[in-house]
Structure formats: C-alpha cells, structure tokens
Amino acid sequence: MRRLPRKLVLLAAALGLSAALVGLLAATEASLRAIEHRESVTRSVKPTPPTQDSSREGVYRDQGTAE
C-alpha cells in the first residue's frame, strides 16, 4: 500500500477543519436569526397595560389580599 504524501494529508485536514468551521458559523447564524424572529413575534403580542383608576391612585393595596 502506498503512503500518502504529508502535504496531501495536511491539506485534507485543513479543508475538513475549514468545512467544520463554516458549518458551525452557518448554524450559529441560523440560530441567532430564529431567536431574533421569536423576540420580534413576542414583542408585537405584548398586551397593553391596564389603565389606572385615578381615584385610587394613592391608595395602599396589600399584595396578600384579593380585590
């Protein structure tokens, strides 16, 4: 069996590592894009806060009691 030249082995290893890094970069970019999309969807669905009753503005409300 013939031995492969050292340069060819190093070239193949470098190409394999480069392909792996490009794949990781693409996967990370897709993941970040999905997170941004999810955040924009949840941001647009947030309910508006309830309006405050001006007559009860300064009234203390105990958090333990139900209204």
PDB file of N, H, CA, C and O in Angstrom:
ATOM      1  N   MET A   1       0.835  -1.175   0.000  1.00  0.00           N
ATOM      2  CA  MET A   1       0.000   0.000   0.000  1.00  0.00           C
ATOM      3  C   MET A   1       0.887   1.249   0.000  1.00  0.00           C
ATOM      4  O   MET A   1       1.854   1.341   0.756  1.00  0.00           O
ATOM      5  N   ARG A   2       0.545   2.184  -0.843  1.00  0.00           N
ATOM      6  H   ARG A   2      -0.240   2.109  -1.458  1.00  0.00           H
ATOM      7  CA  ARG A   2       1.343   3.393  -0.979  1.00  0.00           C
ATOM      8  C   ARG A   2       0.991   4.418   0.090  1.00  0.00           C
ATOM      9  O   ARG A   2      -0.181   4.602   0.416  1.00  0.00           O
ATOM     10  N   ARG A   3       1.987   5.072   0.625  1.00  0.00           N
ATOM     11  H   ARG A   3       2.939   4.922   0.360  1.00  0.00           H
ATOM     12  CA  ARG A   3       1.768   6.108   1.641  1.00  0.00           C
ATOM     13  C   ARG A   3       1.401   7.417   0.980  1.00  0.00           C
ATOM     14  O   ARG A   3       1.982   7.796  -0.037  1.00  0.00           O
ATOM     15  N   LEU A   4       0.426   8.113   1.566  1.00  0.00           N
ATOM     16  H   LEU A   4      -0.045   7.805   2.392  1.00  0.00           H
ATOM     17  CA  LEU A   4       0.046   9.417   1.039  1.00  0.00           C
ATOM     18  C   LEU A   4       1.094  10.447   1.435  1.00  0.00           C
ATOM     19  O   LEU A   4       1.644  10.386   2.534  1.00  0.00           O
ATOM     20  N   PRO A   5       1.371  11.384   0.551  1.00  0.00           N
ATOM     21  CA  PRO A   5       2.321  12.433   0.897  1.00  0.00           C
ATOM     22  C   PRO A   5       1.777  13.280   2.056  1.00  0.00           C
ATOM     23  O   PRO A   5       0.571  13.487   2.193  1.00  0.00           O
ATOM     24  N   ARG A   6       2.695  13.750   2.864  1.00  0.00           N
ATOM     25  H   ARG A   6       3.675  13.582   2.753  1.00  0.00           H
ATOM     26  CA  ARG A   6       2.335  14.515   4.058  1.00  0.00           C
ATOM     27  C   ARG A   6       1.546  15.784   3.702  1.00  0.00           C
ATOM     28  O   ARG A   6       0.619  16.153   4.424  1.00  0.00           O
ATOM     29  N   LYS A   7       1.899  16.443   2.612  1.00  0.00           N
ATOM     30  H   LYS A   7       2.651  16.143   2.025  1.00  0.00           H
ATOM     31  CA  LYS A   7       1.192  17.656   2.198  1.00  0.00           C
ATOM     32  C   LYS A   7      -0.273  17.371   1.897  1.00  0.00           C
ATOM     33  O   LYS A   7      -1.141  18.173   2.240  1.00  0.00           O
ATOM     34  N   LEU A   8      -0.555  16.247   1.265  1.00  0.00           N
ATOM     35  H   LEU A   8       0.150  15.596   0.987  1.00  0.00           H
ATOM     36  CA  LEU A   8      -1.928  15.897   0.925  1.00  0.00           C
ATOM     37  C   LEU A   8      -2.754  15.646   2.184  1.00  0.00           C
ATOM     38  O   LEU A   8      -3.917  16.042   2.258  1.00  0.00           O
ATOM     39  N   VAL A   9      -2.155  14.993   3.163  1.00  0.00           N
ATOM     40  H   VAL A   9      -1.210  14.672   3.103  1.00  0.00           H
ATOM     41  CA  VAL A   9      -2.848  14.731   4.429  1.00  0.00           C
ATOM     42  C   VAL A   9      -3.139  16.046   5.146  1.00  0.00           C
ATOM     43  O   VAL A   9      -4.241  16.252   5.654  1.00  0.00           O
ATOM     44  N   LEU A  10      -2.141  16.942   5.184  1.00  0.00           N
ATOM     45  H   LEU A  10      -1.245  16.775   4.771  1.00  0.00           H
ATOM     46  CA  LEU A  10      -2.349  18.237   5.828  1.00  0.00           C
ATOM     47  C   LEU A  10      -3.404  19.067   5.094  1.00  0.00           C
ATOM     48  O   LEU A  10      -4.213  19.739   5.733  1.00  0.00           O
ATOM     49  N   LEU A  11      -3.402  19.029   3.785  1.00  0.00           N
ATOM     50  H   LEU A  11      -2.745  18.483   3.266  1.00  0.00           H
ATOM     51  CA  LEU A  11      -4.395  19.752   3.002  1.00  0.00           C
ATOM     52  C   LEU A  11      -5.795  19.219   3.271  1.00  0.00           C
ATOM     53  O   LEU A  11      -6.738  19.996   3.422  1.00  0.00           O
ATOM     54  N   ALA A  12      -5.934  17.917   3.330  1.00  0.00           N
ATOM     55  H   ALA A  12      -5.169  17.286   3.206  1.00  0.00           H
ATOM     56  CA  ALA A  12      -7.240  17.317   3.609  1.00  0.00           C
ATOM     57  C   ALA A  12      -7.716  17.681   5.019  1.00  0.00           C
ATOM     58  O   ALA A  12      -8.897  17.961   5.218  1.00  0.00           O
ATOM     59  N   ALA A  13      -6.815  17.678   5.986  1.00  0.00           N
ATOM     60  H   ALA A  13      -5.855  17.450   5.825  1.00  0.00           H
ATOM     61  CA  ALA A  13      -7.176  18.043   7.359  1.00  0.00           C
ATOM     62  C   ALA A  13      -7.593  19.514   7.427  1.00  0.00           C
ATOM     63  O   ALA A  13      -8.569  19.853   8.097  1.00  0.00           O
ATOM     64  N   ALA A  14      -6.863  20.376   6.743  1.00  0.00           N
ATOM     65  H   ALA A  14      -6.070  20.101   6.199  1.00  0.00           H
ATOM     66  CA  ALA A  14      -7.200  21.798   6.743  1.00  0.00           C
ATOM     67  C   ALA A  14      -8.553  22.043   6.077  1.00  0.00           C
ATOM     68  O   ALA A  14      -9.348  22.851   6.558  1.00  0.00           O
ATOM     69  N   LEU A  15      -8.812  21.353   4.980  1.00  0.00           N
ATOM     70  H   LEU A  15      -8.166  20.697   4.589  1.00  0.00           H
ATOM     71  CA  LEU A  15     -10.107  21.501   4.316  1.00  0.00           C
ATOM     72  C   LEU A  15     -11.246  20.991   5.193  1.00  0.00           C
ATOM     73  O   LEU A  15     -12.318  21.593   5.230  1.00  0.00           O
ATOM     74  N   GLY A  16     -11.021  19.896   5.891  1.00  0.00           N
ATOM     75  H   GLY A  16     -10.149  19.407   5.861  1.00  0.00           H
ATOM     76  CA  GLY A  16     -12.039  19.358   6.797  1.00  0.00           C
ATOM     77  C   GLY A  16     -12.333  20.305   7.944  1.00  0.00           C
ATOM     78  O   GLY A  16     -13.494  20.524   8.292  1.00  0.00           O
ATOM     79  N   LEU A  17     -11.284  20.868   8.535  1.00  0.00           N
ATOM     80  H   LEU A  17     -10.341  20.690   8.252  1.00  0.00           H
ATOM     81  CA  LEU A  17     -11.474  21.829   9.621  1.00  0.00           C
ATOM     82  C   LEU A  17     -12.175  23.089   9.125  1.00  0.00           C
ATOM     83  O   LEU A  17     -13.037  23.633   9.815  1.00  0.00           O
ATOM     84  N   SER A  18     -11.814  23.548   7.947  1.00  0.00           N
ATOM     85  H   SER A  18     -11.114  23.106   7.386  1.00  0.00           H
ATOM     86  CA  SER A  18     -12.464  24.738   7.384  1.00  0.00           C
ATOM     87  C   SER A  18     -13.949  24.483   7.141  1.00  0.00           C
ATOM     88  O   SER A  18     -14.788  25.332   7.443  1.00  0.00           O
ATOM     89  N   ALA A  19     -14.266  23.320   6.600  1.00  0.00           N
ATOM     90  H   ALA A  19     -13.585  22.630   6.355  1.00  0.00           H
ATOM     91  CA  ALA A  19     -15.668  22.983   6.348  1.00  0.00           C
ATOM     92  C   ALA A  19     -16.450  22.895   7.660  1.00  0.00           C
ATOM     93  O   ALA A  19     -17.601  23.324   7.727  1.00  0.00           O
ATOM     94  N   ALA A  20     -15.830  22.343   8.698  1.00  0.00           N
ATOM     95  H   ALA A  20     -14.894  21.995   8.644  1.00  0.00           H
ATOM     96  CA  ALA A  20     -16.493  22.253  10.005  1.00  0.00           C
ATOM     97  C   ALA A  20     -16.742  23.641  10.585  1.00  0.00           C
ATOM     98  O   ALA A  20     -17.815  23.897  11.131  1.00  0.00           O
ATOM     99  N   LEU A  21     -15.778  24.529  10.476  1.00  0.00           N
ATOM    100  H   LEU A  21     -14.906  24.321  10.032  1.00  0.00           H
ATOM    101  CA  LEU A  21     -15.946  25.889  10.996  1.00  0.00           C
ATOM    102  C   LEU A  21     -17.022  26.660  10.236  1.00  0.00           C
ATOM    103  O   LEU A  21     -17.808  27.392  10.838  1.00  0.00           O
ATOM    104  N   VAL A  22     -17.057  26.498   8.930  1.00  0.00           N
ATOM    105  H   VAL A  22     -16.419  25.903   8.440  1.00  0.00           H
ATOM    106  CA  VAL A  22     -18.087  27.165   8.132  1.00  0.00           C
ATOM    107  C   VAL A  22     -19.464  26.623   8.515  1.00  0.00           C
ATOM    108  O   VAL A  22     -20.423  27.390   8.591  1.00  0.00           O
ATOM    109  N   GLY A  23     -19.576  25.341   8.753  1.00  0.00           N
ATOM    110  H   GLY A  23     -18.796  24.718   8.691  1.00  0.00           H
ATOM    111  CA  GLY A  23     -20.844  24.745   9.176  1.00  0.00           C
ATOM    112  C   GLY A  23     -21.289  25.271  10.527  1.00  0.00           C
ATOM    113  O   GLY A  23     -22.467  25.573  10.721  1.00  0.00           O
ATOM    114  N   LEU A  24     -20.357  25.382  11.459  1.00  0.00           N
ATOM    115  H   LEU A  24     -19.400  25.137  11.301  1.00  0.00           H
ATOM    116  CA  LEU A  24     -20.699  25.927  12.783  1.00  0.00           C
ATOM    117  C   LEU A  24     -21.137  27.386  12.682  1.00  0.00           C
ATOM    118  O   LEU A  24     -22.075  27.806  13.359  1.00  0.00           O
ATOM    119  N   LEU A  25     -20.463  28.148  11.845  1.00  0.00           N
ATOM    120  H   LEU A  25     -19.701  27.807  11.295  1.00  0.00           H
ATOM    121  CA  LEU A  25     -20.820  29.552  11.656  1.00  0.00           C
ATOM    122  C   LEU A  25     -22.222  29.676  11.067  1.00  0.00           C
ATOM    123  O   LEU A  25     -23.005  30.515  11.512  1.00  0.00           O
ATOM    124  N   ALA A  26     -22.542  28.866  10.091  1.00  0.00           N
ATOM    125  H   ALA A  26     -21.905  28.185   9.730  1.00  0.00           H
ATOM    126  CA  ALA A  26     -23.868  28.905   9.470  1.00  0.00           C
ATOM    127  C   ALA A  26     -24.946  28.486  10.474  1.00  0.00           C
ATOM    128  O   ALA A  26     -26.017  29.091  10.517  1.00  0.00           O
ATOM    129  N   ALA A  27     -24.673  27.469  11.273  1.00  0.00           N
ATOM    130  H   ALA A  27     -23.802  26.978  11.238  1.00  0.00           H
ATOM    131  CA  ALA A  27     -25.649  27.018  12.268  1.00  0.00           C
ATOM    132  C   ALA A  27     -25.876  28.089  13.330  1.00  0.00           C
ATOM    133  O   ALA A  27     -27.010  28.306  13.757  1.00  0.00           O
ATOM    134  N   THR A  28     -24.810  28.759  13.757  1.00  0.00           N
ATOM    135  H   THR A  28     -23.889  28.583  13.410  1.00  0.00           H
ATOM    136  CA  THR A  28     -24.938  29.818  14.754  1.00  0.00           C
ATOM    137  C   THR A  28     -25.750  30.978  14.194  1.00  0.00           C
ATOM    138  O   THR A  28     -26.607  31.529  14.885  1.00  0.00           O
ATOM    139  N   GLU A  29     -25.488  31.347  12.955  1.00  0.00           N
ATOM    140  H   GLU A  29     -24.792  30.900  12.393  1.00  0.00           H
ATOM    141  CA  GLU A  29     -26.224  32.443  12.330  1.00  0.00           C
ATOM    142  C   GLU A  29     -27.711  32.108  12.220  1.00  0.00           C
ATOM    143  O   GLU A  29     -28.558  32.959  12.489  1.00  0.00           O
ATOM    144  N   ALA A  30     -28.027  30.891  11.833  1.00  0.00           N
ATOM    145  H   ALA A  30     -27.338  30.200  11.615  1.00  0.00           H
ATOM    146  CA  ALA A  30     -29.426  30.484  11.715  1.00  0.00           C
ATOM    147  C   ALA A  30     -30.103  30.483  13.081  1.00  0.00           C
ATOM    148  O   ALA A  30     -31.264  30.873  13.204  1.00  0.00           O
ATOM    149  N   SER A  31     -29.385  30.048  14.095  1.00  0.00           N
ATOM    150  H   SER A  31     -28.442  29.731  13.995  1.00  0.00           H
ATOM    151  CA  SER A  31     -29.937  30.024  15.447  1.00  0.00           C
ATOM    152  C   SER A  31     -30.216  31.440  15.941  1.00  0.00           C
ATOM    153  O   SER A  31     -31.271  31.698  16.520  1.00  0.00           O
ATOM    154  N   LEU A  32     -29.279  32.354  15.717  1.00  0.00           N
ATOM    155  H   LEU A  32     -28.422  32.144  15.247  1.00  0.00           H
ATOM    156  CA  LEU A  32     -29.474  33.746  16.130  1.00  0.00           C
ATOM    157  C   LEU A  32     -30.642  34.384  15.384  1.00  0.00           C
ATOM    158  O   LEU A  32     -31.408  35.155  15.962  1.00  0.00           O
ATOM    159  N   ARG A  33     -30.774  34.065  14.118  1.00  0.00           N
ATOM    160  H   ARG A  33     -30.152  33.439  13.648  1.00  0.00           H
ATOM    161  CA  ARG A  33     -31.881  34.592  13.331  1.00  0.00           C
ATOM    162  C   ARG A  33     -33.218  34.096  13.889  1.00  0.00           C
ATOM    163  O   ARG A  33     -34.182  34.858  13.958  1.00  0.00           O
ATOM    164  N   ALA A  34     -33.278  32.823  14.286  1.00  0.00           N
ATOM    165  H   ALA A  34     -32.495  32.204  14.230  1.00  0.00           H
ATOM    166  CA  ALA A  34     -34.506  32.266  14.852  1.00  0.00           C
ATOM    167  C   ALA A  34     -34.845  32.937  16.177  1.00  0.00           C
ATOM    168  O   ALA A  34     -36.015  33.200  16.456  1.00  0.00           O
ATOM    169  N   ILE A  35     -33.830  33.216  16.996  1.00  0.00           N
ATOM    170  H   ILE A  35     -32.880  33.002  16.768  1.00  0.00           H
ATOM    171  CA  ILE A  35     -34.056  33.883  18.278  1.00  0.00           C
ATOM    172  C   ILE A  35     -34.586  35.292  18.043  1.00  0.00           C
ATOM    173  O   ILE A  35     -35.528  35.712  18.715  1.00  0.00           O
ATOM    174  N   GLU A  36     -34.002  36.027  17.106  1.00  0.00           N
ATOM    175  H   GLU A  36     -33.237  35.686  16.561  1.00  0.00           H
ATOM    176  CA  GLU A  36     -34.461  37.380  16.804  1.00  0.00           C
ATOM    177  C   GLU A  36     -35.896  37.359  16.300  1.00  0.00           C
ATOM    178  O   GLU A  36     -36.694  38.227  16.653  1.00  0.00           O
ATOM    179  N   HIS A  37     -36.224  36.371  15.479  1.00  0.00           N
ATOM    180  H   HIS A  37     -35.576  35.666  15.193  1.00  0.00           H
ATOM    181  CA  HIS A  37     -37.582  36.265  14.947  1.00  0.00           C
ATOM    182  C   HIS A  37     -38.566  36.009  16.088  1.00  0.00           C
ATOM    183  O   HIS A  37     -39.636  36.616  16.139  1.00  0.00           O
ATOM    184  N   ARG A  38     -38.200  35.107  17.005  1.00  0.00           N
ATOM    185  H   ARG A  38     -37.330  34.614  16.964  1.00  0.00           H
ATOM    186  CA  ARG A  38     -39.062  34.795  18.146  1.00  0.00           C
ATOM    187  C   ARG A  38     -39.273  36.032  19.018  1.00  0.00           C
ATOM    188  O   ARG A  38     -40.386  36.279  19.481  1.00  0.00           O
ATOM    189  N   GLU A  39     -38.213  36.811  19.243  1.00  0.00           N
ATOM    190  H   GLU A  39     -37.309  36.610  18.867  1.00  0.00           H
ATOM    191  CA  GLU A  39     -38.326  38.023  20.061  1.00  0.00           C
ATOM    192  C   GLU A  39     -39.232  39.054  19.395  1.00  0.00           C
ATOM    193  O   GLU A  39     -40.020  39.711  20.075  1.00  0.00           O
ATOM    194  N   SER A  40     -39.132  39.201  18.089  1.00  0.00           N
ATOM    195  H   SER A  40     -38.492  38.667  17.537  1.00  0.00           H
ATOM    196  CA  SER A  40     -39.971  40.184  17.407  1.00  0.00           C
ATOM    197  C   SER A  40     -41.432  39.765  17.449  1.00  0.00           C
ATOM    198  O   SER A  40     -42.314  40.620  17.527  1.00  0.00           O
ATOM    199  N   VAL A  41     -41.705  38.472  17.400  1.00  0.00           N
ATOM    200  H   VAL A  41     -40.988  37.777  17.336  1.00  0.00           H
ATOM    201  CA  VAL A  41     -43.086  37.988  17.462  1.00  0.00           C
ATOM    202  C   VAL A  41     -43.656  38.227  18.853  1.00  0.00           C
ATOM    203  O   VAL A  41     -44.788  38.693  18.980  1.00  0.00           O
ATOM    204  N   THR A  42     -42.894  37.918  19.896  1.00  0.00           N
ATOM    205  H   THR A  42     -41.974  37.540  19.792  1.00  0.00           H
ATOM    206  CA  THR A  42     -43.399  38.105  21.253  1.00  0.00           C
ATOM    207  C   THR A  42     -43.498  39.584  21.600  1.00  0.00           C
ATOM    208  O   THR A  42     -44.363  39.973  22.384  1.00  0.00           O
ATOM    209  N   ARG A  43     -42.645  40.402  21.041  1.00  0.00           N
ATOM    210  H   ARG A  43     -41.942  40.086  20.404  1.00  0.00           H
ATOM    211  CA  ARG A  43     -42.691  41.836  21.312  1.00  0.00           C
ATOM    212  C   ARG A  43     -43.974  42.446  20.752  1.00  0.00           C
ATOM    213  O   ARG A  43     -44.544  43.344  21.372  1.00  0.00           O
ATOM    214  N   SER A  44     -44.438  41.981  19.598  1.00  0.00           N
ATOM    215  H   SER A  44     -43.975  41.252  19.094  1.00  0.00           H
ATOM    216  CA  SER A  44     -45.621  42.554  18.982  1.00  0.00           C
ATOM    217  C   SER A  44     -46.912  42.046  19.618  1.00  0.00           C
ATOM    218  O   SER A  44     -47.974  42.625  19.390  1.00  0.00           O
ATOM    219  N   VAL A  45     -46.840  40.978  20.410  1.00  0.00           N
ATOM    220  H   VAL A  45     -45.977  40.509  20.595  1.00  0.00           H
ATOM    221  CA  VAL A  45     -48.035  40.395  21.002  1.00  0.00           C
ATOM    222  C   VAL A  45     -48.252  40.863  22.437  1.00  0.00           C
ATOM    223  O   VAL A  45     -49.277  40.535  23.033  1.00  0.00           O
ATOM    224  N   LYS A  46     -47.330  41.608  22.998  1.00  0.00           N
ATOM    225  H   LYS A  46     -46.497  41.874  22.513  1.00  0.00           H
ATOM    226  CA  LYS A  46     -47.449  42.033  24.391  1.00  0.00           C
ATOM    227  C   LYS A  46     -48.741  42.820  24.604  1.00  0.00           C
ATOM    228  O   LYS A  46     -49.064  43.711  23.819  1.00  0.00           O
ATOM    229  N   PRO A  47     -49.480  42.490  25.667  1.00  0.00           N
ATOM    230  CA  PRO A  47     -50.722  43.214  25.927  1.00  0.00           C
ATOM    231  C   PRO A  47     -50.437  44.615  26.458  1.00  0.00           C
ATOM    232  O   PRO A  47     -49.385  44.872  27.042  1.00  0.00           O
ATOM    233  N   THR A  48     -51.373  45.494  26.250  1.00  0.00           N
ATOM    234  H   THR A  48     -52.229  45.285  25.776  1.00  0.00           H
ATOM    235  CA  THR A  48     -51.215  46.846  26.770  1.00  0.00           C
ATOM    236  C   THR A  48     -51.515  46.836  28.260  1.00  0.00           C
ATOM    237  O   THR A  48     -52.407  46.110  28.698  1.00  0.00           O
ATOM    238  N   PRO A  49     -50.800  47.615  29.041  1.00  0.00           N
ATOM    239  CA  PRO A  49     -51.039  47.625  30.482  1.00  0.00           C
ATOM    240  C   PRO A  49     -52.418  48.216  30.788  1.00  0.00           C
ATOM    241  O   PRO A  49     -52.896  49.094  30.070  1.00  0.00           O
ATOM    242  N   PRO A  50     -53.048  47.732  31.852  1.00  0.00           N
ATOM    243  CA  PRO A  50     -54.379  48.246  32.187  1.00  0.00           C
ATOM    244  C   PRO A  50     -54.310  49.715  32.587  1.00  0.00           C
ATOM    245  O   PRO A  50     -53.316  50.178  33.148  1.00  0.00           O
ATOM    246  N   THR A  51     -55.366  50.423  32.291  1.00  0.00           N
ATOM    247  H   THR A  51     -56.173  50.047  31.835  1.00  0.00           H
ATOM    248  CA  THR A  51     -55.405  51.837  32.651  1.00  0.00           C
ATOM    249  C   THR A  51     -55.611  51.953  34.152  1.00  0.00           C
ATOM    250  O   THR A  51     -56.327  51.152  34.752  1.00  0.00           O
ATOM    251  N   GLN A  52     -54.982  52.946  34.749  1.00  0.00           N
ATOM    252  H   GLN A  52     -54.400  53.596  34.261  1.00  0.00           H
ATOM    253  CA  GLN A  52     -55.085  53.126  36.194  1.00  0.00           C
ATOM    254  C   GLN A  52     -56.280  53.992  36.525  1.00  0.00           C
ATOM    255  O   GLN A  52     -56.585  54.960  35.828  1.00  0.00           O
ATOM    256  N   ASP A  53     -56.946  53.624  37.599  1.00  0.00           N
ATOM    257  H   ASP A  53     -56.698  52.838  38.165  1.00  0.00           H
ATOM    258  CA  ASP A  53     -58.078  54.397  38.090  1.00  0.00           C
ATOM    259  C   ASP A  53     -57.520  55.583  38.866  1.00  0.00           C
ATOM    260  O   ASP A  53     -56.848  55.394  39.880  1.00  0.00           O
ATOM    261  N   SER A  54     -57.785  56.787  38.410  1.00  0.00           N
ATOM    262  H   SER A  54     -58.331  56.941  37.587  1.00  0.00           H
ATOM    263  CA  SER A  54     -57.193  57.965  39.043  1.00  0.00           C
ATOM    264  C   SER A  54     -57.742  58.194  40.449  1.00  0.00           C
ATOM    265  O   SER A  54     -57.082  58.848  41.257  1.00  0.00           O
ATOM    266  N   SER A  55     -58.928  57.676  40.764  1.00  0.00           N
ATOM    267  H   SER A  55     -59.463  57.145  40.108  1.00  0.00           H
ATOM    268  CA  SER A  55     -59.486  57.878  42.098  1.00  0.00           C
ATOM    269  C   SER A  55     -58.791  57.018  43.140  1.00  0.00           C
ATOM    270  O   SER A  55     -58.869  57.318  44.331  1.00  0.00           O
ATOM    271  N   ARG A  56     -58.108  55.948  42.716  1.00  0.00           N
ATOM    272  H   ARG A  56     -58.045  55.705  41.749  1.00  0.00           H
ATOM    273  CA  ARG A  56     -57.431  55.050  43.653  1.00  0.00           C
ATOM    274  C   ARG A  56     -55.916  55.176  43.553  1.00  0.00           C
ATOM    275  O   ARG A  56     -55.195  54.277  43.987  1.00  0.00           O
ATOM    276  N   GLU A  57     -55.429  56.256  42.998  1.00  0.00           N
ATOM    277  H   GLU A  57     -56.014  56.986  42.645  1.00  0.00           H
ATOM    278  CA  GLU A  57     -54.010  56.421  42.716  1.00  0.00           C
ATOM    279  C   GLU A  57     -53.128  56.302  43.957  1.00  0.00           C
ATOM    280  O   GLU A  57     -52.123  55.593  43.922  1.00  0.00           O
ATOM    281  N   GLY A  58     -53.479  56.978  45.051  1.00  0.00           N
ATOM    282  H   GLY A  58     -54.296  57.554  45.080  1.00  0.00           H
ATOM    283  CA  GLY A  58     -52.628  56.987  46.230  1.00  0.00           C
ATOM    284  C   GLY A  58     -53.009  55.947  47.266  1.00  0.00           C
ATOM    285  O   GLY A  58     -52.450  55.953  48.363  1.00  0.00           O
ATOM    286  N   VAL A  59     -53.932  55.061  46.964  1.00  0.00           N
ATOM    287  H   VAL A  59     -54.387  55.056  46.073  1.00  0.00           H
ATOM    288  CA  VAL A  59     -54.422  54.074  47.920  1.00  0.00           C
ATOM    289  C   VAL A  59     -53.435  52.921  48.018  1.00  0.00           C
ATOM    290  O   VAL A  59     -52.964  52.396  47.009  1.00  0.00           O
ATOM    291  N   TYR A  60     -53.125  52.529  49.286  1.00  0.00           N
ATOM    292  H   TYR A  60     -53.508  52.956  50.105  1.00  0.00           H
ATOM    293  CA  TYR A  60     -52.235  51.393  49.500  1.00  0.00           C
ATOM    294  C   TYR A  60     -53.012  50.104  49.277  1.00  0.00           C
ATOM    295  O   TYR A  60     -54.130  49.945  49.767  1.00  0.00           O
ATOM    296  N   ARG A  61     -52.404  49.184  48.530  1.00  0.00           N
ATOM    297  H   ARG A  61     -51.496  49.313  48.132  1.00  0.00           H
ATOM    298  CA  ARG A  61     -53.031  47.883  48.304  1.00  0.00           C
ATOM    299  C   ARG A  61     -52.138  46.799  48.865  1.00  0.00           C
ATOM    300  O   ARG A  61     -50.977  46.680  48.471  1.00  0.00           O
ATOM    301  N   ASP A  62     -52.666  46.012  49.777  1.00  0.00           N
ATOM    302  H   ASP A  62     -53.609  46.108  50.097  1.00  0.00           H
ATOM    303  CA  ASP A  62     -51.923  44.896  50.356  1.00  0.00           C
ATOM    304  C   ASP A  62     -51.846  43.793  49.299  1.00  0.00           C
ATOM    305  O   ASP A  62     -52.873  43.393  48.750  1.00  0.00           O
ATOM    306  N   GLN A  63     -50.654  43.304  49.014  1.00  0.00           N
ATOM    307  H   GLN A  63     -49.820  43.628  49.460  1.00  0.00           H
ATOM    308  CA  GLN A  63     -50.467  42.301  47.975  1.00  0.00           C
ATOM    309  C   GLN A  63     -51.063  40.943  48.340  1.00  0.00           C
ATOM    310  O   GLN A  63     -51.314  40.115  47.464  1.00  0.00           O
ATOM    311  N   GLY A  64     -51.288  40.718  49.632  1.00  0.00           N
ATOM    312  H   GLY A  64     -51.085  41.391  50.343  1.00  0.00           H
ATOM    313  CA  GLY A  64     -51.810  39.424  50.088  1.00  0.00           C
ATOM    314  C   GLY A  64     -53.313  39.308  49.990  1.00  0.00           C
ATOM    315  O   GLY A  64     -53.839  38.198  50.073  1.00  0.00           O
ATOM    316  N   THR A  65     -54.016  40.389  49.819  1.00  0.00           N
ATOM    317  H   THR A  65     -53.589  41.291  49.751  1.00  0.00           H
ATOM    318  CA  THR A  65     -55.474  40.318  49.758  1.00  0.00           C
ATOM    319  C   THR A  65     -55.962  40.413  48.327  1.00  0.00           C
ATOM    320  O   THR A  65     -55.345  41.053  47.475  1.00  0.00           O
ATOM    321  N   ALA A  66     -57.087  39.758  48.087  1.00  0.00           N
ATOM    322  H   ALA A  66     -57.588  39.238  48.778  1.00  0.00           H
ATOM    323  CA  ALA A  66     -57.675  39.805  46.756  1.00  0.00           C
ATOM    324  C   ALA A  66     -58.636  40.966  46.665  1.00  0.00           C
ATOM    325  O   ALA A  66     -59.260  41.349  47.655  1.00  0.00           O
ATOM    326  N   GLU A  67     -58.755  41.519  45.490  1.00  0.00           N
ATOM    327  H   GLU A  67     -58.248  41.208  44.686  1.00  0.00           H
ATOM    328  CA  GLU A  67     -59.684  42.650  45.333  1.00  0.00           C
ATOM    329  C   GLU A  67     -60.986  42.180  44.759  1.00  0.00           C
ATOM    330  O   GLU A  67     -61.896  42.983  44.553  1.00  0.00           O
TER     331      GLU A  67
END
